Amino acid sequence: YCKTGELEEAYKLLDEIEKKGLECDKYTHTIMIDGLCKAGKVEVAAQHLKYMNMMGFDSNLVAYNCLVDGLCKVGQINDAIKVYKSMEVRDSFTYSSLVYNLCRDRRYHSAAKLLLSCLRSGMKILKSAQRAVLLGLRYSGFPREAKRLKSKIRIARILNH
């Protein structure tokens, strides 16, 4: 139901499952969070994630990534950054999504800082996100910073291999 955007039906199914005394696993809840985010219902998705944590499910990286990406896509980047900061574990998707969306919001310096912190910690990040930062800096009047950032990216890659 989530893939087709039929979220009400998905919630009805969850209710039926719980009424029968069965429990949904973290994957089922993550699918719900993803579906809610894709439908632009990020506030409901955030509440569902809180419910999931309250029910004792351990921190689910995929669910958090869905929420971060969903918040970015509806233009709530500052809220996405708050979620990012609250995350115990992050992966390359977390960083790539935030970096790319910071660039979409023309926050190239913040994106560059996050990109470098990611690379220096040994994490990989999508090349398209890296390009977005470099091009954004260059075309927004900061070509020297773009050139310096490119050098720092190379150094970080060398140090992490």
N, C-alpha and C positions, 0 to 999 in steps of 0.2 A: 504493500500500500504506500509506503514512503517513497519508493521510486517513481510512482505515478502521481505523487502529490496528494493522495487521499489520506491526509493526516487524521481526520476525524475517524475514519474507518480503522486506521492503525491504533488509535487510542481505544476504540471500542474493543478491538481484539486484545489489547493489553488488559483491559478491565475484565474481559471474559476469562483470560488466563488466570488472573489473580483471584477471581471469584471461585474458580475451580480448585483453589488452594495451591496452584503451581506458582513458581517464581520465574521471572524473566532473568536472563543472564546479562552480563555487561555488554555483550555484543548486540542484543536486542535493544537495549537502552541507547547504545551508541548509534544504531541505525535510526532510531527516533530522533536523536539530536541532529544527526546529519540531515534528515528529511526536513526537520523544522528550519534549520539554517538555510537549506536550499530554497525553502518557501519564503524566506525573509523574516521568519518568526523567531528572531534571535533572542528576544526577551524570554519567550516560552522555552527555547532551547536552554538558556542559562538556568532557568528554574528547574528544568528536567535534569540538568547536570548536578545541581544542588541536591535534588531528590535522590539521584543516583548515589552521590557521596554519602548522604544521610542514611541510605539503605545499607551502607557498609561496603560498597564496591570500591576497590582500590582506585587510585588515580588512573584514569584511562587516557593515555596520550592521544589516541585517535579521537576520542570525544572532545578533548580540549582543543585539538587541532581543528576539528569541525567548527567549534564555536569561534575560535580566533579567525578563521577564514570567513565564516559567516558574518561576523561583526565587521570585518574589513569590507566585505562586499556590499554591505548596506551603509557604508560610510562612517561607521563608528570605530575608527581606528584607535582613538584614545582608550575606549573600552577594551578593544582587542589587546592593547599594550598592557592594561591592568590584568587581564586574564593571563597573558604571557608571563608577567612578573610573578603571578601566583602559582605558576606551574612548577612542580618539582622536577620534572623531566621534560626536555625539549628535544626535537629532532630537526633534521634538515628541512622538513616540510614547514615546521613552525617558523623557522627563520626565513625561508624563501617567501612564504606567504606574507609575513610582516614587511620584509624588505621591499617586495614588489608593490605592496599596497601603500607603503609610505611614499614610494616613488609616484604612484598614481595620484597621491595627495600633494605632490610637489614638495615633499619633505625630504629632499635629497641628502642633506647633512645628517639627519637622524638615521636615514637608511644606510648611509655610508658607515656610521658609527656601529650600528647593529651588525652590518655585514662583516666588518673587521673583527668585532667581538666573537662572532660565530666562527669565522675562519681561524682565528687565533686559538680558539678552544678545540680545534681539530675537527670541527663539524664541516661537512660539505654543504654547499648551497647551490641552487640551480644557476647555471650560467646565464639564463635569461634574466634572472633577478640581478645578477652582477652587472650585466649589460645595461639594465634599466637605470641603475645608480650612476654608472659611468656616463652614459648618454645624457641623463638628467642633469648631472653637474655640468657637463660640457655645454649643453644647449641653454642652460639657465644662467650662463655668464661666469662659470667657474672652471674653465678649462685646465688651469694649473692644478686645482684640487683633484680633478678627474685623473690627471696624469700621475699625481702623487699616490692617489688611491690605487691606481692600476699597479704601480710598483709595490705597494704594500700588500696587495692581493697576491702578487707573484711570490714575494718573500714568505708570506704566510703559507702558501702552497708548498714551497720548498721545505720549510721547517716542519711541516706536518707529514712529509712523505718518508 
